[in-house]
Amino acid sequence: MSDQIVTRFAPSPTGYLHIGGARTALFNWLYARGRGGKFLLRIEDTDRARSTPEATEAIFQGLRWLGLDWDGDALSQFERADRHAEVAHQLLAEGKAYKCFSTPEEISAFREAAKAEGRSTLFRSPWRDADPDTHPNAPFVVRIKAPQAGETVIRDQVQGDVTIRNDQLDDMVLLRSDGTPVYMLAVVVDDHDMGVTHVIRGDDHLNNAARQMMIYEAMGWDVPVWVHIPLIHGPDGKKLSKRHGALGVEQYEAMGFPAAAMRNYLARLGWSHGNDEYFTTEQALEWFDLSGIGKSPARFDLKKLENLSGQHIAAAEDADLIAGAAGYLAASGQPALSEPQNAGLSRAMYCLKDRAKNFPDLIEKAAFILSARPIVPDEKTAKQLDDVSRGILSELTPHLQNVSWSRDALEAQMAAFGEQKSLKFGKLAGPLRAALAGRSVTPSVYDMMLVLGREETLARLSDAAA
């Protein structure tokens, strides 16, 4: 086996890239990338009735949004069917597999009789050791000759050693009666041919490992390192499903979570590095190892994701947030920001990002700079602009005409005006927010004035006073 670590993500293109799949992809990506290895992508599209190009593209888009790049081109399992069949025929030629002519009706009758008699329903084909001269001219499947004595030990990096008695393994079908390969064969052949050294996947595949090991050993191939990770559960402790809400990665982009926060949160679902909750992708690449993966299922918690999202927004570079906001607007079907709006958002970012928990929150707080005159206050905020308040704004405006446009100068001017009118700043803040933003939840009045600039601030105050 190669000294270079090679991992793979192998989704079926039958729907969106769900959270469990995204977490599996992330673990594979972190383990390989953190060690200078390769991360490969294989689309397991052998189920032609359910696999669609749209679902394949959705997987690509989900991985790209998460920032999980893969090496080389994505592999199509369906296009490798001839190679899979070639391996089955090699095992057949070497006497490690055999033709089974038992019909589905015969197998069903065997199992029903075994069940009625209290025997094992594990099918034992009468054709395993039959003389080829006795083979009928009839349809057949190709089965591997499973070991019938001893034990198979799955040496798993998360689950530990898992032992399965070989008399519990059936002679697995490799080729169907129409000559097409089964999934279990295709997976092993593809992983071997791709040079995969570590198979990191959900623990719902753990039982498959023993059956897949039969093919590795029959072919004399190195068995990869097994890493079966616990599934993700919902807040109620049950397996994560549609009833728990949004599950597709693209839905989280449309909900406005930064990709960096999503990577951070998914990494923490089932893996830990001490007590660290917030970390960067660079730290995750440095820290991630298999020993940090727990055996128990992780629980998906939207509030924890929101908390991490806020921390990542606060720490992000402004340019990355501008790009992230654009991606959110596109994913949620909203109009893109204009160049002047993006410029304004960039100027305002210093007073927005520390308190925003996601992109919708960021854009809501930025409404003051994204909106054009005339500013129309919402219903709640409009109450701040009664006759008295409009009179105060009208008197305040001349005082701001020539003041130096800095925070210290503006604060001093506001304090002097409030003292002159016997008004505390709280009485001024409400009308000012209504005039400048048209809503009550905003950055500080001074931040808005500085971002808007003197001319726009005075124009909005004049509009409100009128």
Salt bridges, closest charged atoms under 4 A:
GLU44 OE2 - ARG42 NH2 2.87
ASP45 OD2 - ARG48 NH1 3.74
ASP47 OD2 - ARG50 NH1 3.93
GLU57 OE2 - ARG64 NH1 3.48
ASP69 OD2 - ARG33 NH2 3.42
ASP71 OD2 - ARG33 NH1 2.93
GLU86 OE2 - ARG83 NH1 2.75
GLU94 OE1 - LYS96 NZ 3.39
GLU117 OE1 - ARG119 NE 2.66
ASP129 OD1 - LYS145 NZ 3.93
ASP156 OD1 - HIS228 ND1 2.65
ASP161 OD2 - ARG155 NH1 2.54
ASP167 OD2 - ARG165 NH2 3.00
ASP170 OD1 - ARG211 NH2 2.86
ASP171 OD1 - ARG128 NH1 2.89
ASP190 OD2 - ARG42 NE 3.66
ASP190 OD1 - ARG80 NE 2.48
ASP190 OD1 - HIS84 NE2 2.83
ASP191 OD2 - ARG8 NH2 2.89
ASP191 OD1 - ARG42 NH1 2.74
ASP193 OD2 - ARG80 NH2 2.70
ASP193 OD2 - ARG83 NE 2.72
ASP193 OD1 - HIS192 ND1 3.04
ASP236 OD2 - ARG243 NE 3.84
ASP236 OD1 - HIS244 NE2 2.82
ASP276 OD2 - HIS273 ND1 2.92
GLU277 OE2 - ARG268 NH2 2.84
ASP318 OD1 - LYS353 NZ 2.86
ASP361 OD1 - LYS365 NZ 2.89
GLU364 OE2 - ARG439 NH1 2.82
ASP387 OD1 - ARG390 NH2 2.40
GLU395 OE1 - LYS421 NZ 2.21
ASP447 OD1 - ARG407 NH2 2.14
GLU456 OE2 - ARG460 NE 2.82
ASP463 OD2 - ARG373 NE 2.74
